[in-house]
Amino acid sequence: MIRKSGHRFSDEIMLKQMSNVSKNLLKFLGTSGLIMAAAVALNFVVDPLQVFRPARLFAAMYSQDSRMQDAGLIQSQHFDTLFIGTSLAIHFRQSDIDRILGVHSLKLSLNGSSSVEQNFVLAAALERHPKRVVWELDDWIFPDAPDIDSNAFVPANLYRRNIRGFASYLFSGAMARESAWILARSIPPIEKPVAWLTTGVIFKFPIANVDDINVLRPGFDVAGTYNAKKAMAAFKYITDPVRSAYLADGIGYDMRVRNFERDMAGLIAAHPDVAFEVYFPPYSILQWVAMRDASPGTFDQVYRFTAYVSRRLTSFPNVRLYDFRAVKDVTHDLNNYADVIHHSPTIDLKVLSWLAEGKYRVDANAPNAALDELRAQMEAYRVEAER
């Protein structure tokens, strides 16, 4: 009898413990569910990326992360012109684009982007039916890049606006933190101290004006960043035999053509009602001289590819192609550059003025004229004279 009572007592303890575990588990699940529901509600109401609606209840805030931010800009901004490219098109101000070209633009430029990324972002933006696309074209954006769904830096399903994309956005704890911070910035008594604490290091949405996304900050040392000394140092660095393999980027001619046809020509052909203005940016002459001296085969591939692209793009009735690579007054003045390719904001404005004036447009009857001029400049240039 004592033994049976002991067993019964042990069973009762076990049942009680199991009951407590179940209750605690239910409490935990309930609390977790409430936290998740609160995060979803907060993200939906604040909508930091503005993917559901333009900011009205709370102050709009923006991120420097273009691959993420562009998904919201496409939905929240009013525009008739898209502006896209790589790091050579990242520091343009939308207000400058609007003023000089007489448009209402949306800048979608992506640092270090491939043609796969640019195609995907542009295709999403073209669903808003803009009239015009200004496309900065680097010859090195056409490698065999991973498909967009394998790209961890691009929230592809958010661009697609499907359930999976919205779910990942709404259930994101990191996004809820940003939402809470944006909410705090909208409370008048604490608005100023919260704004003061908001930086791109701590929070992803530190920018209050869409015109300030990925532009040089006020007071930026332009002269100290863009100068002949920096350009020559970069030239020496990339032509050093230890590093000159950098110039041979591994993107063969056939690969470039294949990906150009898929990601650029294909997109242009699919939107005959949109005017595309494509331009080759004004690299410094040192970029081409580096190829001449350290990797001549690379220039030959670039020449062949550019010749192909020029013929192909000038055949489209809705394309105007510009080539700024042989504009000697700019490309030979090394004070315009931070390295061998990245030009100063002063040249950003020149590029826009050239586009507005239709200068340096590639003639369909002589598509290689600028390219041949560039080759002649490259062959004649002597680096020693610039040291």
N, C-alpha and C positions, 0 to 999 in steps of 0.2 A: 504493500500500500504506500509505503513511504517513497519507494522507487517510482511508482506511477505518479504520485503527486509531484515528485521532482521533475519528471518528464513533462507533466502538464505545465508546471511552472516555467520550465525552459521554453516550451512551445509558446507560452503566452508572451514571454520576453521577446522571443524572436519575431512573433507576429506584431508586437508593439514597435519593435525596431524597424521592421519592414514598412509598417504604417507610417512611421516618422520619415523614413527615407522617401516613401511615395509622396508624402505631403511636401517635403522639402524640394523634391524634384518638380512637383507641380508648381510650387512657389517660384522656383528658379525659372521654369519654362514660362510661367506667367509673367514674371518680371522681365525676362528676356524679350518676350513678345511685346510687352508694353514699350520697352526701350526701342525695339525695332520699329514699332508702329509710330512712336514719337519721332524717330529719325526720318521715316518715310514722310510723315506729315510735314515736318520741318523742311525737308528738301523740296517737297512739292510746293509748299506755300512760298518759301523764299526763292526757290529755283535759281541757284547761283549762276548757272550757265545760261539761263534764260532760254531753255529749250522748249518750254511750254508756252511762255508768254514774255513779252518785253517787261522789264522791271517797272513796276508802278508803285506798289506798296512799300518797297524798300529801295534804297539807293543802289543803282547798278554798279557792280564791281567786276573787274576783268582780270584775266590771268595772262602772263607772258608765255604760257605753254600753248602755242598755236595749234598743235595737233588736237588738244582737248578743247580749247576755247573756240576754235572755228566752228565746231558743231553747234554751239549756241549762237554765235554771230550770224550764221546763215539764217537762223530762224528769227532772230530778234531785230536785225537791222533792216533798214530800207535802203535799197541800192538799185542802180541800173547798170553798174559796171563792176566787174571783178578784177582784182589785181593779185597776181600770184607769181611766185618764183622761189628762189632759194635764199641763202643768207645775203646775196647781192641785192635782194629786193625786200629785205626784212625791216630796214630802218626808214622807209618812206612813210611820210605822214599822210593819212587819208585826206586831211584838209588841204595839203599841197596838191595831191592828185586831183581832188575836186576843183580846186581853184585854177590850176593850170590847164587841165583837160576839159573843164566845163562839164563835169559829170557828178554823180552821187555814188561814190565808190565804196567797196568793201575790200580791205586788204586781207588776203588769206595766205600770205607767204609763209613758208616752212623752212627753217634752218636745216641744211643738209638733206633736203628731201629728194627722194627718187621720183621718177616719172609715175610709178605705181601710186605713190601717195598723192601727188599733184592731180593725177587723173581722178582719183577717188573723191578728193575734196571738191574739185571743180564740178564733177558730175552731180554731187549733192547740191551744190550751190546753183547749178544751172536749172534745177527743178523750180527755182524761184523766178525763172524767165527774165534774166537780165538781158540788156541789149548788146553788151560789149564785154570782152575779156582782154585784159592786157597781161601778157604772159612773158615773163623773163625766162630766157632759155639758155641753160648751160649744157654743153655737149656731154658732160659727165653724169647726167641724171638718169642715163638709160642702161644701168646694169640689170642683170637678172635678179631683181630684188624679190624678197618674200612676198607672197600674196598678202593682201591687206588684213585678212583675218589672222595671220600669223604675226602681225606687227603689234607688239605689246604696247606701243606708244600711241596708237590711234584707236579711239573707242568706236570701232567700225559700226557697231549696231546702234549706237547713239546717233550717228549720221543717218543710218537707215531708218531711224525712228520706229524700231520694232519693239516688241514686248521685252525681249532680252536686254536690249539697250536701256530702255526706261527702267527696268528692274535693277540693273547694275548701278544706275545713277541714283535711284531713289533709296536703295538699301545700303548705299555707301556711307560708312561711318566717317571717313575722311571728308566726304562732301557735307555731311551733317555738321561737322566742326566748322567748315567754311560758312554754312548757312547760319549757324549760331553767331558767328562773328559779324556777318553782314547784318543780321538782325540787331546785334548790339550797336553797330554803327548807326542804326536808324533811330536810336533812342536819344532825343536831344540832350538830356543832361550828361550823358557819357560819350556823346558822339566824337568830340575832339580828342579825348585821351585814347579812345579805342582806335581812332584813325591814326593817331601818332604811333601806336603800337603795331599797326598793320604794316608788315614788310613782306617782300617776296621770299624771305628766308623762312619765316614762321608760317605764313599763310599763302595759299596759291592765288588768291584774288586780291592783290593790293592796289589795283589801278582803278581810279574813279572815272576816267574819261577814255572812251574808246579810241580817241585820237592818239593816246599816249601808249598804246600797246606796241611793244617792241620798237621803240624809238630811243634815240640817245637822250639821256636825261639832261635837264637844264644845267648849264655849267660844265658839261662834258668837255674834256680837253681835246678838242678836235686836232689842233696843230701838233700836240704831243703824241697823238695816235696815228695820224695820217701824215707821213713825211718821207722824204727820200731815204733817210737813214734806215727807217723801218722796212721800206720796200727792198733796199739793197741787202739788208740782213736776211730777209726772207728768201731772196734770190740765192744768196750764198748757201743758205741752209738746204734748200731743195736740190741744188746742183752739186752738193757734196757727194762724192761717189758712194759714200755709205748710205745716203738717203735718196739718191736720184731715182731709185725704183718707184718712188712716189709718183713720178711723172707718167710712168707706164701704168696706167690705172687698171689694166686688165680687162677693160671693156672693149672688145673687138668690134670691128666695123659691122659685121653681120648682126651681132648682139644689139648694137646701137640702132641699126635700121629696124630690126624686128620690134624692139620695144618702142621706138618712136612711132611706128605705124600703129601699134596697138593703143598706146597711151595718149598720143598727141594727135596724129592724123585721124585716127578713128573717132576721137571725141569731136574734132572739128567737123568731120564729115557728117556726124550724127546731129549737128546743130547748125544747119545752113542759114537759119534766121538770125544767128548771133555773129556780130563782127569781132573777129579775133585780130588783135595787134600783138605780134610776136617780135621780140627783139633779142639779139645777141648783146650781152652787156659789154661795156668797155673795160676789159681786163687791161692791166698795164702791159707795155711791150715786153717787160721782163718775163712774163708767163710764157710767151712764145719763144723768146730767146733761150729760156731755160730748156724748152723742148729741143730747140735747134742744137744746143750745146751738149745736152745730157741724154736726150731721148728722141732722136730725129724720127724714128719710126712712129712715135706717138703723134707728132705733128702731121705726118702723112695720113694717118687714120682720121684725125680730126678734120683735115682738109677734105678728104673724100666724103666724110659724113656731112660736113657743112654744105658741100656742093650738092649732095643728094637732098638734104633738107631744104635748101634754097629752091631747087627745082620743084620739089614736091609742094612746098607751102605756097609758092607763087602761082601754082596751078589752081588753088582754091579761090573762087570768086569772093568769099567772105573773109579772106586773110590779107593783112598788110604786114609784110616782113621788113624788119629794120636790122641793120648790122652796124653796131657802134664800135667794133673792135679795131678799126683802122682810123679812128678820129684822133689824129696825131697830137693835136693841141692838148688833148686830155691824157691819152694813153702814154705819151712820152714825158709828161710832167709827173715825176715820181712823188712829188709832194701831195698828190691826190690819193695816195694809197697807204693802207696799213700793212699790206704784204704785197704779193704779186698780183692779186686779183680784186681784193675788197676795196672799193672806192669810197670816198668821203661823202657826207651828206650834201656838200656843194654839187657833186656830180649827180646825185639823186635828182636834184632840181634841173640840171642840164638835160638829163635823160627825159624827164617829163616835158621840158620845153621842145626837145627834138621831136618827140612823139606828137606834140600839139602842132608843130610846124610841118610835120611830114618829112623832116630831114633824114638823110641817110637811108631812105627806103630802098629796098632791093628791087631792082627792075627785072621783071620776068623775062625780058629780052636779053638781059646780061646778068644772070643770077650770081655769077662768080666774080663780078667786078671788085667788090669790096674785099672779098677773100684773096684775090690776086694782089691787091694793094697791100693787104696785111702781110702776105708772104714776102713781098718786096721790101717792106719795112723791116721785117724780122731779119732777112738776109743781110741788109745793109747796116743794121744797128751794131754798135760796138760798146760793150759794157764799160770798158776802160775809160771812155770819155765821160762817164757819169760818176766815177769814183772820186 
